[in-house]
Amino acid sequence: MNARIKYTDEPIEARVIADFLPPPDQLIFREETVKITLTLSKKSVDFFKLEATKNHSQYQRMIRALIDQYVAHYDMPTSSTPKRALPKR
């Protein structure tokens, strides 16, 4: 770690690389959202507010992420959902 770097006055070989990065506005991922009114227990809200403060985040964003993960886990394509048999008449 104590090895010193020796700089020399050599020519630098530089080349231009084509811009391949997307513009900043394409880096922002936004999902369509819907505003709802939801009543939660005080205990739940206090928990998320505390955890959000610890993680320098927003409690509403944490709740939304939790619900999104739940949906991603349990959401099944409609074609594979078992159909209920209609009762015979």
Backbone bond lengths (Angstrom), bond angles and torsions (degrees), N, CA, C in turn:
res aa  C-N    CA-C-N  psi(-1)  N-CA   C-N-CA  omega(-1)  CA-C   N-CA-C  phi
1 M - - - 1.438 - - 1.524 112.24 -
2 N 1.293 115.95 -21.66 1.453 118.75 -178.11 1.518 112.55 -90.62
3 A 1.321 117.16 4.74 1.460 119.35 179.98 1.527 109.45 -66.91
4 R 1.287 115.22 131.90 1.461 119.72 -179.43 1.522 110.14 -84.84
5 I 1.312 114.64 145.23 1.460 120.76 177.42 1.524 107.59 -88.50
6 K 1.321 115.19 129.46 1.464 119.91 177.28 1.516 108.14 -102.17
7 Y 1.321 115.84 118.76 1.448 121.20 179.70 1.524 108.97 -92.68
8 T 1.329 114.62 140.85 1.462 119.27 177.94 1.517 108.37 -120.68
9 D 1.286 115.37 162.18 1.463 120.71 -179.41 1.521 109.37 -98.51
10 E 1.322 115.99 63.48 1.459 121.73 -179.77 1.517 109.81 -99.57
11 P 1.317 116.82 155.03 1.471 118.89 177.37 1.534 110.29 -68.32
12 I 1.313 115.57 145.73 1.460 121.53 179.79 1.521 108.31 -97.79
13 E 1.321 114.51 132.21 1.457 118.93 176.51 1.527 107.82 -92.88
14 A 1.318 117.01 108.53 1.463 121.89 -178.88 1.516 109.18 -114.99
15 R 1.326 114.85 147.22 1.462 119.16 175.27 1.518 108.39 -138.68
16 V 1.310 115.31 150.91 1.454 121.06 -179.06 1.528 108.67 -85.82
17 I 1.311 115.73 131.41 1.462 121.75 178.17 1.521 107.48 -108.22
18 A 1.323 115.48 133.58 1.466 120.26 -179.94 1.526 110.19 -60.71
19 D 1.324 116.17 143.55 1.462 121.69 179.57 1.518 108.60 -70.31
20 F 1.322 117.13 115.09 1.462 121.68 -177.20 1.527 111.76 -113.95
21 L 1.308 117.86 -3.80 1.458 120.92 -177.31 1.533 110.55 -84.29
22 P 1.321 116.68 142.99 1.463 119.42 177.38 1.528 110.22 -72.13
23 P 1.311 117.44 156.72 1.464 119.36 177.33 1.535 110.18 -66.74
24 P 1.317 117.41 156.96 1.471 121.01 -176.07 1.527 113.88 -54.50
25 D 1.334 118.11 -36.32 1.462 118.80 -177.57 1.526 112.68 -67.63
26 Q 1.325 117.91 -18.47 1.455 120.83 177.07 1.530 112.19 -89.38
27 L 1.310 117.52 -7.29 1.455 121.60 178.30 1.524 111.77 -86.13
28 I 1.311 116.81 -14.29 1.458 121.25 -178.56 1.521 108.44 -87.99
29 F 1.341 115.53 114.57 1.455 121.08 -179.23 1.515 108.41 -95.42
30 R 1.314 116.10 116.52 1.458 120.36 178.49 1.512 109.27 -123.86
31 E 1.308 114.47 129.26 1.451 119.87 175.10 1.518 108.26 -95.69
32 E 1.317 115.14 153.61 1.450 119.36 175.47 1.524 107.76 -67.59
33 T 1.310 116.91 131.73 1.451 120.78 -179.19 1.526 109.86 -119.51
34 V 1.307 115.30 159.73 1.458 122.86 178.01 1.520 107.32 -129.77
35 K 1.318 116.60 129.29 1.464 120.00 177.70 1.518 108.85 -79.99
36 I 1.342 114.55 134.49 1.456 120.70 176.69 1.515 108.79 -134.87
37 T 1.304 115.67 163.50 1.452 121.26 171.61 1.517 106.58 -106.66
38 L 1.311 116.17 125.80 1.454 121.31 -175.72 1.525 108.44 -134.85
39 T 1.299 116.91 129.11 1.452 121.01 177.77 1.522 108.50 -100.00
40 L 1.346 115.55 121.14 1.461 121.88 179.88 1.519 109.15 -116.73
41 S 1.316 115.84 161.74 1.464 119.33 176.84 1.530 109.19 -70.23
42 K 1.307 115.34 150.50 1.469 120.71 178.98 1.524 110.29 -59.44
43 K 1.322 116.33 -38.68 1.464 121.45 -179.74 1.537 110.85 -59.72
44 S 1.323 117.13 -43.30 1.468 121.03 179.76 1.527 111.16 -65.54
45 V 1.317 116.49 -46.68 1.467 120.19 -178.90 1.523 110.43 -63.97
46 D 1.324 117.09 -43.20 1.473 120.32 178.00 1.527 111.17 -60.20
47 F 1.329 116.36 -40.30 1.468 120.20 178.36 1.529 110.54 -60.52
48 F 1.332 116.79 -50.13 1.459 119.69 -177.81 1.524 111.71 -66.49
49 K 1.316 117.66 -36.58 1.467 119.96 177.70 1.527 110.69 -63.80
50 L 1.338 117.02 -42.66 1.461 121.12 178.60 1.524 111.25 -63.25
51 E 1.329 116.45 -47.46 1.470 120.46 -179.98 1.527 111.43 -64.99
52 A 1.312 116.88 -37.69 1.462 120.64 178.56 1.525 110.62 -64.46
53 T 1.321 116.21 -41.40 1.464 120.20 178.03 1.527 110.62 -63.15
54 K 1.329 116.92 -43.10 1.477 120.84 178.79 1.520 111.82 -60.85
55 N 1.341 116.37 -36.17 1.459 121.51 -174.84 1.522 113.59 -101.41
56 H 1.338 116.23 12.92 1.463 121.41 179.35 1.528 110.87 51.27
57 S 1.307 115.62 51.04 1.458 121.67 -178.25 1.520 109.02 -132.57
58 Q 1.321 115.43 -172.62 1.460 121.28 177.67 1.520 108.42 -110.25
59 Y 1.328 116.46 135.96 1.460 119.23 -175.63 1.521 112.33 -66.31
60 Q 1.332 117.70 -34.56 1.467 120.03 178.68 1.528 111.07 -66.37
61 R 1.313 116.12 -36.65 1.463 120.51 177.81 1.526 110.66 -65.58
62 M 1.344 116.71 -38.03 1.467 120.78 178.21 1.525 111.02 -65.83
63 I 1.330 116.88 -42.63 1.462 120.37 178.75 1.522 110.04 -63.51
64 R 1.336 116.64 -43.13 1.473 121.12 178.69 1.530 110.57 -61.46
65 A 1.334 117.59 -41.94 1.467 120.99 179.66 1.528 110.89 -65.16
66 L 1.329 116.73 -38.65 1.463 120.76 177.88 1.529 110.76 -62.13
67 I 1.323 116.77 -45.95 1.464 120.65 179.48 1.525 110.46 -65.61
68 D 1.330 117.44 -41.03 1.467 120.89 178.51 1.527 111.19 -61.54
69 Q 1.333 117.95 -40.25 1.464 120.80 178.58 1.524 111.16 -67.47
70 Y 1.311 116.90 -37.80 1.459 121.43 177.49 1.530 109.60 -61.88
71 V 1.331 116.18 -46.23 1.466 120.79 179.56 1.522 110.56 -63.71
72 A 1.322 117.65 -43.64 1.466 120.85 -179.91 1.526 111.01 -61.19
73 H 1.323 116.65 -34.72 1.460 120.73 -178.62 1.532 111.96 -73.88
74 Y 1.332 116.07 -42.00 1.462 119.45 -173.03 1.524 114.71 -101.69
75 D 1.317 118.27 -7.52 1.460 120.30 -178.84 1.518 109.91 -72.89
76 M 1.303 116.62 125.24 1.467 122.01 179.12 1.518 108.49 -117.90
77 P 1.315 117.09 145.05 1.467 118.52 176.14 1.524 109.79 -57.63
78 T 1.310 116.13 146.34 1.465 119.96 -176.36 1.520 112.02 -64.93
79 S 1.326 118.18 -25.98 1.462 120.13 -179.31 1.531 112.10 -70.77
80 S 1.336 117.35 -26.51 1.461 119.32 -178.03 1.533 112.30 -96.35
81 T 1.329 116.44 -1.24 1.454 119.72 178.30 1.523 108.98 -72.21
82 P 1.328 117.19 126.10 1.461 118.58 -179.47 1.524 110.64 -63.30
83 K 1.306 115.67 137.43 1.455 121.46 179.39 1.518 109.20 -90.18
84 R 1.299 115.91 141.20 1.447 120.50 176.44 1.527 109.01 -79.88
85 A 1.277 114.87 136.93 1.457 119.06 176.74 1.520 108.55 -76.24
86 L 1.303 116.79 135.47 1.445 120.44 177.59 1.519 109.21 -74.60
87 P 1.318 116.25 142.59 1.471 118.27 179.13 1.523 110.75 -64.35
88 K 1.333 116.10 143.84 1.458 120.14 178.52 1.516 109.50 -75.08
89 R 1.314 115.58 144.64 1.469 120.08 -179.77 1.476 111.32 -104.68
